[in-house]
Amino acid sequence: MIVARDLAPAQLDSLLGRTSPVVKLAIAVIWFVGLATTIRFAPPVVLAGAAAIAGLTIGRIPPGDLLRAVAPIWLAALGLAFFNTLFAAANTDPASVTVGQVGPFRVTQEALAAGVGLGLRLIAVGAVGAVFVLTTDSTRLADSLVQQAGLSPRFAYGALAAYQAVPRFGEDLTTLRQARRLRGLRGGWHPRLLVGLLVLAIRHGDRVALAMDARAFGSGPRSYYREVRWGPIDLIMVIGALALLVAALGLAG
């Protein structure tokens, strides 16, 4: 899972940053569905490239942040492509065209195409997801899901609290290690750290639950301090994304 640090004002004020989070989420889902309909190489390459270019230009994402976000996805895609190519059922078909040999394993053209296609699709999914996370404020996403998508406030803001708690685990782990060093113990990995993290997570969850109950979440209709409204940018983004998806899938023909 990609967890972004605090986004820079330039990213939040960019064209992608001002686009409705629900619109960006819907575009991502539609692109993922479109990628699931083909194993050709062109569509995922086009969509991944378009997402990266959009993130760097109209999303104002620093190149270093984007590279750090997609690097784990690239490693996972390489592993997925390699193992799906190596252990594909097509490699045992005598009628398939052999393109190489990896040790005792025979690699066929069909297996290679399927494996590389899966890897490219994962790269495209990772690029789209990274651009979404790096141009979307988590609080605005929850507000948009409640106001524009009609999601339950209990679920939306509960998920927001859980998402924002993920970086806190790293801070808690650092604090626990420092506390162990102050007591003369080793500050490295120890099973008791898990117990400490669990206790801190439960306490943090209790505080968040009490704060939400104190603000009467889920008790009835309520007004919104941060209103998320539809705008011309949202319509332009939808039309452009659909046109790009159709063009990318057309390259598979």
C-alpha positions in Angstrom: 0.0 0.0 0.0 1.2 3.5 -0.9 1.1 6.0 2.0 2.0 9.5 1.0 3.7 12.0 3.3 2.1 15.5 3.7 1.6 16.8 0.2 3.2 20.0 -0.9 0.8 23.0 -1.5 1.8 23.0 -5.2 0.5 19.4 -5.5 -2.8 20.3 -3.8 -3.3 23.5 -5.9 -2.5 21.7 -9.1 -5.0 20.8 -11.8 -5.1 17.2 -10.6 -5.1 18.3 -6.9 -8.2 20.4 -7.5 -10.0 17.7 -9.4 -12.7 15.9 -7.3 -11.2 12.8 -5.6 -14.3 10.8 -6.5 -13.7 11.7 -10.2 -10.1 10.6 -10.0 -11.1 7.4 -8.2 -13.7 6.6 -10.8 -11.2 7.2 -13.6 -8.7 4.9 -11.9 -11.4 2.1 -11.6 -12.5 2.5 -15.2 -8.9 2.3 -16.4 -8.3 -0.8 -14.2 -11.4 -2.5 -15.7 -10.2 -1.6 -19.2 -6.8 -3.1 -18.5 -8.4 -6.3 -17.3 -9.9 -6.8 -20.8 -6.5 -7.2 -22.6 -3.1 -8.7 -22.2 -1.5 -6.7 -25.0 1.5 -4.6 -24.3 0.4 -1.2 -25.7 -2.6 -0.3 -23.4 -0.8 -0.6 -20.1 2.3 1.2 -21.5 0.2 4.1 -22.8 -1.9 4.4 -19.6 1.2 4.2 -17.3 3.0 6.8 -19.4 0.0 9.1 -19.5 -0.5 8.8 -15.7 3.2 9.6 -15.0 3.2 12.5 -17.4 0.0 13.9 -16.0 1.3 13.5 -12.4 4.6 15.4 -13.3 2.9 18.2 -15.3 -0.6 19.0 -14.2 -0.1 17.2 -10.9 3.2 19.0 -10.0 4.5 15.8 -8.3 8.3 16.0 -7.7 10.0 13.4 -9.8 11.8 11.9 -6.8 8.5 11.3 -5.0 7.0 9.6 -8.0 10.0 7.4 -8.4 10.0 6.3 -4.8 6.3 5.6 -5.0 6.5 3.4 -8.1 9.8 1.6 -7.4 8.2 -1.2 -5.2 5.6 -1.7 -7.9 8.3 -2.1 -10.6 10.0 -4.8 -8.4 6.8 -6.6 -7.9 6.0 -6.4 -11.6 9.3 -7.9 -12.5 8.8 -10.8 -10.2 5.2 -11.3 -11.4 6.3 -11.3 -15.1 9.3 -13.6 -14.4 7.4 -16.3 -12.5 4.3 -16.2 -14.6 6.5 -16.7 -17.7 8.6 -19.4 -16.2 5.7 -21.5 -14.8 3.0 -20.9 -17.4 1.1 -23.9 -18.6 1.9 -22.9 -22.2 5.5 -23.9 -21.6 4.4 -27.6 -21.6 2.6 -27.4 -24.9 4.7 -29.0 -27.6 2.9 -26.9 -30.3 4.0 -23.6 -28.7 6.9 -21.7 -30.2 10.0 -21.9 -28.0 11.9 -18.6 -27.5 14.4 -19.6 -24.8 15.5 -21.9 -22.1 16.0 -20.9 -18.4 17.8 -23.8 -16.8 15.6 -26.8 -17.0 12.6 -24.6 -17.9 11.4 -24.1 -21.4 10.0 -20.6 -22.2 7.5 -20.3 -25.0 6.2 -17.3 -26.9 2.7 -17.5 -25.5 4.0 -17.7 -21.9 6.4 -14.8 -22.4 3.6 -12.6 -23.8 1.2 -13.5 -21.0 3.9 -12.9 -18.3 5.1 -9.6 -19.7 1.5 -8.5 -20.2 0.7 -9.1 -16.5 3.8 -7.3 -15.4 3.0 -4.2 -17.6 -0.6 -4.2 -16.2 0.7 -4.1 -12.7 3.1 -1.3 -13.6 0.1 0.7 -15.0 -1.9 0.0 -11.9 0.9 1.2 -9.7 1.5 4.4 -11.7 -2.2 5.3 -11.6 -2.4 4.6 -7.9 0.8 6.6 -7.1 -0.4 9.6 -9.0 -3.8 9.4 -7.3 -2.2 9.2 -3.8 0.3 12.0 -4.5 -2.3 14.5 -5.7 -5.1 13.7 -3.3 -5.5 15.0 0.2 -6.8 12.2 2.4 -9.2 14.5 4.3 -10.6 15.9 1.0 -11.0 12.3 -0.2 -13.2 11.4 2.8 -15.2 14.6 2.4 -15.7 13.9 -1.3 -16.8 10.3 -0.7 -19.4 11.5 1.8 -20.7 14.5 0.0 -20.4 13.4 -3.7 -20.6 9.6 -3.5 -23.1 9.4 -0.6 -20.8 7.1 1.5 -21.6 6.7 5.2 -19.7 9.3 7.3 -18.9 6.5 9.9 -17.2 4.4 7.3 -15.5 7.3 5.4 -14.1 9.1 8.4 -13.3 5.8 10.2 -11.2 4.8 7.1 -9.6 8.2 7.1 -8.6 7.8 10.8 -7.1 4.4 10.0 -5.2 5.7 7.0 -3.7 8.6 8.9 -2.7 6.2 11.7 -0.3 4.3 9.5 2.5 6.9 9.6 2.0 7.1 13.3 3.1 3.4 13.7 6.6 4.4 12.4 6.8 7.2 15.0 5.6 4.9 17.8 8.2 2.3 16.8 10.9 4.9 17.0 9.7 6.0 20.4 9.6 2.4 21.7 13.2 1.7 20.5 14.5 4.9 22.1 12.8 3.9 25.3 14.5 0.5 25.3 17.9 2.2 24.7 17.3 4.5 27.7 16.7 1.4 29.8 20.0 -0.1 28.6 18.3 -2.7 26.3 19.0 -3.3 22.7 17.2 -0.9 20.4 16.9 -3.3 17.5 14.1 -5.7 16.6 12.4 -7.5 19.5 9.0 -9.3 19.8 8.0 -7.1 22.7 7.9 -4.1 20.3 4.9 -5.7 18.6 3.1 -5.8 22.0 4.0 -2.2 22.6 2.8 -1.1 19.1 -0.5 -3.0 19.7 -1.1 -1.3 23.0 -0.4 2.2 21.5 -2.7 1.4 18.5 -5.5 0.4 20.8 -5.1 3.6 22.9 -5.0 5.7 19.8 -8.1 4.0 18.4 -10.0 4.6 21.7 -9.1 8.3 21.6 -10.2 8.7 18.0 -13.5 6.8 18.7 -14.2 9.1 21.7 -13.4 12.2 19.6 -15.8 11.0 16.8 -18.6 10.2 19.3 -18.1 13.6 21.0 -18.7 15.2 17.6 -21.9 13.1 17.1 -20.7 11.3 13.9 -23.4 9.2 12.4 -26.1 10.6 14.7 -28.0 12.3 11.9 -27.7 14.9 9.1 -25.0 17.5 9.6 -23.4 20.4 7.8 -20.0 20.4 6.2 -17.2 22.8 7.0 -15.2 21.8 3.8 -17.6 21.6 0.9 -16.5 19.6 -2.2 -18.3 20.7 -5.4 -18.3 19.6 -9.0 -16.6 21.8 -11.5 -15.6 22.1 -15.2 -12.3 20.5 -14.4 -14.0 17.3 -13.4 -15.9 17.0 -16.7 -12.7 17.7 -18.7 -10.8 15.1 -16.8 -13.5 12.5 -17.3 -13.7 13.1 -21.1 -10.0 13.1 -21.5 -9.5 10.0 -19.5 -12.2 8.1 -21.4 -10.8 9.2 -24.7 -7.3 8.1 -23.7 -8.6 4.7 -22.5 -10.4 4.1 -25.8 -7.3 5.1 -27.8 -5.1 2.9 -25.7 -7.4 -0.1 -26.1 -7.6 0.6 -29.8 -3.9 0.0 -30.1 -4.5 -3.6 -29.0 -6.4 -4.3 -32.2 
